[in-house]
Amino acid sequence: MLVNALFRAELGYLVDTFEAAEAGGNRNYSVLVEFAIGRVDASEAMESLGVDSDEDLFLLMARARLPIPRLADNRTDAMVEELVRIHGR
């Protein structure tokens, strides 16, 4: 029960922060969310945000209280294709 309450509180915070950023015309939070869910890769996120190091990008992720990102779908797909090619399936 406590975990559900913590999850709901965190989700509420994320939604409120996202909506506030969007209302203010600030796309930075949106870029960070897109990076966190794998819609853009690190280089695209860094270019959009105007940062030039992975460290700065991950510091922004931490400050935004966003989770560690997963690989972008296109990178995951490419890795799967490479594994299939290597193993000949």
C-alpha positions as CSV (number, residue, x, y, z in Angstrom):
1,M,0.0,0.0,0.0
2,L,2.8,2.4,0.9
3,V,4.5,1.7,-2.5
4,N,1.3,2.5,-4.4
5,A,1.0,5.8,-2.4
6,L,4.6,6.7,-3.2
7,F,4.1,5.8,-6.9
8,R,1.0,7.9,-7.1
9,A,2.7,10.9,-5.4
10,E,5.7,10.6,-7.8
11,L,3.5,10.3,-10.9
12,G,1.4,13.3,-9.7
13,Y,4.6,15.3,-9.3
14,L,5.8,14.3,-12.8
15,V,2.5,15.3,-14.4
16,D,2.3,18.6,-12.6
17,T,5.9,19.5,-13.5
18,F,5.3,18.5,-17.2
19,E,2.1,20.6,-17.4
20,A,3.7,23.6,-15.7
21,A,6.7,23.4,-18.1
22,E,4.4,23.1,-21.2
23,A,2.2,25.9,-20.0
24,G,5.2,28.1,-19.7
25,G,6.5,27.3,-23.2
26,N,9.5,25.4,-21.8
27,R,10.2,22.3,-23.9
28,N,13.2,21.2,-21.9
29,Y,11.2,19.0,-19.6
30,S,9.5,17.4,-22.6
31,V,12.9,16.7,-24.1
32,L,14.0,15.0,-20.9
33,V,10.8,12.9,-20.7
34,E,11.3,11.9,-24.4
35,F,14.9,10.9,-23.5
36,A,13.8,9.0,-20.4
37,I,11.3,6.9,-22.3
38,G,13.6,6.3,-25.3
39,R,12.0,8.4,-27.9
40,V,15.2,10.4,-28.5
41,D,18.8,9.4,-27.9
42,A,21.3,11.2,-25.8
43,S,22.8,13.1,-28.6
44,E,19.4,14.4,-29.8
45,A,18.5,15.4,-26.2
46,M,21.8,17.1,-25.6
47,E,21.5,19.1,-28.8
48,S,17.9,20.2,-28.0
49,L,18.9,21.2,-24.5
50,G,22.1,22.9,-25.4
51,V,24.3,20.7,-23.2
52,D,27.6,19.2,-24.4
53,S,28.3,16.3,-22.0
54,D,26.5,13.2,-20.9
55,E,27.2,14.2,-17.3
56,D,25.3,17.5,-17.7
57,L,22.4,15.6,-19.3
58,F,22.2,13.1,-16.5
59,L,22.4,15.9,-13.9
60,L,19.4,17.5,-15.6
61,M,17.6,14.1,-15.5
62,A,18.3,13.9,-11.8
63,R,17.2,17.4,-11.1
64,A,13.9,16.7,-13.0
65,R,13.5,13.6,-10.9
66,L,13.2,11.5,-14.0
67,P,14.2,7.8,-14.2
68,I,17.3,6.5,-15.9
69,P,16.5,6.4,-19.6
70,R,16.1,3.3,-21.6
71,L,17.6,2.9,-25.1
72,A,15.7,4.5,-27.9
73,D,13.5,2.1,-29.8
74,N,15.6,2.4,-33.0
75,R,18.8,1.4,-31.1
76,T,17.0,-1.5,-29.4
77,D,15.7,-2.7,-32.8
78,A,19.1,-2.4,-34.3
79,M,20.7,-4.4,-31.5
80,V,18.0,-7.1,-31.9
81,E,18.6,-7.3,-35.7
82,E,22.3,-7.6,-35.1
83,L,21.9,-10.4,-32.6
84,V,19.5,-12.2,-35.0
85,R,22.1,-11.8,-37.8
86,I,24.9,-13.1,-35.7
87,H,23.0,-16.1,-34.5
88,G,21.4,-16.7,-37.9
89,R,17.8,-17.0,-36.8
